[in-house]
């Protein structure tokens, strides 16, 4: 089989091919089919940068299509075609893990932040707002 050092190198490669997180970890993910479009043709949604340390906000679904997951992770940057989109977030805060949804009209060439906020009793809400920051 593998020697110990070889298996340590091979395991992440094998897992990445199984879970499909190559587009989730480190780079952006496109929430559309077809060739890569320029930033002027898509809306870019990023994780909220001014968030409290304990709250994380990610895009989980766009128009019913899932992107990422609990094992592969969720994209920190996701590019979406403009128009009215249904977005489901993956929000975490301490022991609360929820998936609130919202609908938003996204404009081409605009950056947006996905923001989860703690509303009490293990509840989180989500908003998506235009930002002046672009991707990090």
Residue pairs with C-beta under 8 A, 6 or more apart in sequence:
1 7
2 10
16 22
19 69
19 71
19 72
20 72
21 68
21 72
21 73
23 29
23 30
23 75
24 67
24 68
24 72
24 73
24 74
24 75
25 72
25 73
27 77
28 44
28 75
28 77
28 78
28 79
28 135
29 67
29 68
29 75
29 77
29 78
29 79
30 36
30 37
30 42
30 78
30 79
31 59
31 62
31 63
31 65
31 67
31 78
31 79
31 80
31 81
32 42
32 79
32 80
32 81
37 79
39 79
39 109
40 108
40 109
41 82
41 108
41 109
42 79
42 80
42 81
42 82
42 108
42 109
43 79
43 80
43 81
43 82
43 106
43 107
43 108
43 109
43 110
43 111
43 112
44 77
44 78
44 79
44 80
44 110
44 111
44 112
44 134
44 135
45 59
45 77
45 78
45 79
45 80
45 87
45 106
45 111
45 112
45 113
45 114
45 128
46 76
46 77
46 111
46 112
46 113
46 114
46 131
46 133
46 134
46 135
46 136
47 56
47 57
47 58
47 76
47 77
47 113
47 114
48 57
48 113
48 114
48 115
48 116
49 113
49 133
49 136
51 57
51 115
51 116
52 118
54 93
54 94
55 91
55 92
55 93
55 116
55 117
55 118
55 124
56 90
56 91
56 92
56 93
56 116
57 89
57 90
57 91
57 113
57 114
57 115
57 116
57 126
58 68
58 74
58 75
58 76
58 89
58 90
58 91
58 114
59 67
59 68
59 74
59 75
59 78
59 87
59 88
59 89
59 90
59 114
60 66
60 67
60 68
60 74
60 88
60 89
60 90
60 99
61 67
61 86
61 87
61 88
61 101
62 78
62 80
62 85
62 86
62 87
63 85
63 86
64 86
67 74
67 75
67 78
68 74
68 75
68 90
74 90
76 136
77 135
77 136
80 106
81 106
82 106
82 107
82 108
83 105
83 106
84 103
84 104
84 105
84 106
85 103
85 104
85 105
85 106
86 101
86 102
86 103
87 101
87 102
87 103
87 104
87 114
87 126
87 128
88 99
88 100
88 101
89 99
89 100
89 101
89 102
89 114
89 116
89 126
90 97
90 99
91 97
91 98
91 99
91 100
91 116
91 124
91 126
92 116
93 116
93 118
93 124
95 122
96 118
96 122
96 123
96 124
98 122
98 123
98 124
100 116
100 124
100 125
100 126
101 126
102 126
102 127
102 128
104 112
104 128
106 112
107 130
110 130
111 130
111 131
111 132
111 133
111 134
111 135
112 128
112 129
112 130
112 131
113 128
113 129
113 131
113 133
114 126
114 127
114 128
115 126
115 127
115 128
115 129
116 124
116 125
116 126
117 124
117 125
117 126
117 127
118 124
119 125
